[in-house]
Amino acid sequence: MKLVQPIRNKRDIERMKKALSNPRDRLLFIVGINSALRISDILALKVGDVRGNQVIKREQKTGKPKSFPVNESIRKAVRECVPADASDDDWLFPSRKGNRPISRVQAYRILNEAAERAGIKTEIGTHSLRKTFAYHAYKSGVDLSVLMSVLNHSSQRETLRYIGIIQDDIDAVYASVNL
């Protein structure tokens, strides 16, 4: 299994959004990078889950409750990408293969094909969405202990390694030593 990375460059994030011409797929990306949810929890969302001001779900992996406000980026994407006549009980990311959401494999394909069209060379996967959220939150000054709680991590070291900060620091040491 390859190790996926966050999308660190905000221009790359914008290029990804443009490469995702299908509204459902663009919404998947926007919800992912703005929610810190795992892909299994993203795909389980229903339209009604994001129509209000707060998303309240139980995480599939941990069984823990997760609650977060719907930010303006998600709100705008929902307005643009979800048909006005969609029922609250409709899947947010419907599959064309019956009454179910798209699969994890399909989500992976969608993201990788968009990254290729956008010219992004970073190793991308569905987990890149969650990592992108965490990376940009950390870089914008969110306290590490708060971010640790958002991600349900047990240590700060785990969180730093998860978003690639430790490796960035190591790389900076090698780049700065030019003997």
C-alpha positions in Angstrom: 0.0 0.0 0.0 1.4 3.4 -1.0 1.7 6.2 1.4 -0.5 9.1 0.3 0.3 12.8 1.0 -1.7 15.9 1.8 -2.1 18.4 -1.0 0.2 21.1 0.4 -0.1 23.8 -2.2 -3.3 25.8 -2.3 -2.9 26.3 -6.1 -3.0 22.5 -6.5 -6.2 22.4 -4.5 -7.7 24.9 -6.9 -6.5 22.9 -9.9 -8.1 19.8 -8.4 -11.4 21.6 -8.0 -11.3 22.6 -11.7 -10.3 19.1 -12.8 -13.4 17.7 -11.0 -16.0 18.9 -13.6 -18.7 16.5 -12.3 -20.5 18.3 -9.5 -20.8 15.2 -7.3 -17.1 14.6 -7.6 -16.1 18.2 -6.9 -18.4 18.1 -3.8 -16.7 14.9 -2.6 -13.3 16.7 -2.8 -14.6 19.8 -1.1 -16.3 18.0 1.7 -13.2 15.8 2.2 -10.7 18.7 2.5 -13.0 20.7 4.8 -14.3 18.0 7.2 -11.4 15.8 8.3 -13.7 12.8 7.9 -12.4 9.4 6.7 -13.6 8.3 3.3 -15.9 5.7 4.8 -17.7 8.5 6.8 -17.8 10.9 3.8 -19.4 8.3 1.6 -22.0 7.5 4.2 -23.3 11.1 4.3 -26.8 11.8 3.2 -28.0 15.1 1.7 -29.7 16.1 5.0 -26.4 15.7 6.9 -25.0 18.7 5.2 -28.0 20.9 4.8 -28.0 22.3 8.3 -25.3 24.1 10.2 -23.8 21.1 11.9 -22.8 17.6 10.8 -23.3 15.0 13.6 -22.2 11.5 12.8 -20.7 8.4 14.5 -17.3 7.5 13.0 -17.4 4.1 11.5 -13.8 3.3 12.4 -13.8 4.5 16.0 -17.5 4.4 16.9 -16.9 7.9 18.5 -19.4 10.7 17.9 -18.1 13.4 15.5 -19.7 16.8 15.3 -18.5 19.8 13.3 -19.9 23.0 11.8 -20.6 23.1 8.1 -18.2 25.8 6.9 -18.9 28.2 4.0 -16.9 26.1 1.5 -19.1 23.1 2.1 -22.2 25.2 2.2 -21.4 26.8 -1.1 -20.5 23.5 -2.8 -23.8 21.9 -1.5 -25.7 24.8 -3.1 -23.9 24.4 -6.4 -23.7 20.6 -6.6 -26.8 19.2 -4.9 -30.0 19.5 -6.8 -32.6 21.6 -5.0 -35.1 18.9 -5.2 -32.8 16.3 -3.6 -34.4 14.6 -0.6 -32.6 14.7 2.8 -32.5 10.9 2.6 -30.7 10.8 -0.7 -27.0 9.8 -0.7 -24.7 12.8 -1.0 -22.5 10.9 -3.3 -24.9 8.6 -5.2 -23.7 5.7 -7.3 -25.2 5.1 -10.7 -25.4 1.4 -9.6 -28.5 1.5 -7.5 -29.5 3.1 -4.2 -26.1 3.4 -2.6 -23.2 5.8 -2.5 -20.1 5.4 -4.7 -17.5 2.9 -3.5 -14.2 3.7 -1.9 -12.5 2.4 -5.0 -14.5 4.7 -7.2 -13.7 7.7 -4.9 -10.0 6.8 -5.3 -10.3 6.6 -9.1 -12.1 9.9 -9.2 -9.4 11.7 -7.1 -6.5 10.1 -8.9 -7.8 10.9 -12.4 -8.5 14.5 -11.4 -5.0 14.8 -9.9 -3.5 13.5 -13.2 -5.6 16.0 -15.2 -4.5 18.8 -12.8 -0.9 17.8 -13.2 -0.4 17.1 -9.5 2.6 14.8 -8.9 1.9 14.1 -5.2 0.8 10.6 -4.3 -3.0 11.1 -3.9 -5.6 8.8 -2.4 -8.8 9.1 -0.5 -6.9 9.7 2.7 -5.2 12.7 1.1 -8.5 14.6 1.7 -8.3 14.2 5.5 -4.5 14.8 5.5 -5.0 18.0 3.5 -7.4 19.3 6.0 -5.0 18.5 8.9 -1.9 19.9 7.1 -3.6 23.3 6.3 -5.2 23.5 9.7 -1.7 23.0 11.3 0.0 25.4 9.0 -2.7 28.1 9.7 -1.9 27.9 13.4 -4.4 25.4 14.8 -2.9 24.2 18.1 -1.5 20.7 17.7 -3.5 19.3 20.7 -6.8 20.6 19.1 -5.8 19.0 15.8 -5.0 15.8 17.6 -8.5 15.8 19.0 -10.1 16.5 15.6 -8.3 13.6 14.1 -8.8 11.3 17.1 -5.0 10.7 17.4 -3.4 9.5 20.6 -0.2 11.5 20.4 1.1 14.8 18.9 3.9 12.8 17.3 1.4 10.7 15.5 -0.4 13.8 14.2 2.8 15.4 13.0 3.9 12.2 11.2 0.4 11.8 9.8 0.5 15.2 8.1 4.1 14.9 7.0 5.5 17.6 9.2 8.2 15.5 10.7 9.5 14.5 7.3 9.3 18.1 6.1 11.6 19.0 9.1 14.0 16.3 8.3 14.1 17.3 4.7 14.8 20.9 5.7 17.8 19.8 7.7 19.3 18.0 4.7 18.6 20.9 2.4 20.2 23.4 4.8 23.5 21.5 5.3 25.6 22.2 2.2 29.2 21.4 3.3 
